[in-house]
């Protein structure tokens, strides 16, 4: 059994269903989005660079979506916490998923990445020179 499958199968309901639904939503965002395990949790990458993770809060046991470059995202639903770079979106597994909010949050980093990568290619750069997508290279 793959480590990714093992992670989801070891979760208790309703977190298991919630995490699997979030996984499906994230993977449907773009053909260049892939999944792996980093730090023992599902990590989603855009063109092989991490942009978000799924995890559960130790205190509440609720799942959350952790955005790696959250500091560049302005959605009010994201919580900064103590980490300067990352932001989280807590999810109550007993409630309906906030699909529109999740979609808006997930579209932002991928759109930013795509735009900066295409601009870099147009002017002949092999690597984008933006601090906003340094995590892509």
Secondary structure, DSSP 8 states (H G I E B T S, - for coil): --HHHHHHHTS-TTHHHHHHHHHHHHHTS-TTEEEEEETTEEEEEETTEEEEEEEE-TTT--EEEEETTGGG---TT-B-TT-SS-EEEE--TTS---HHHHHHHHHHHHHHHHHHHHHHHHTT-SS---GGGGGG-
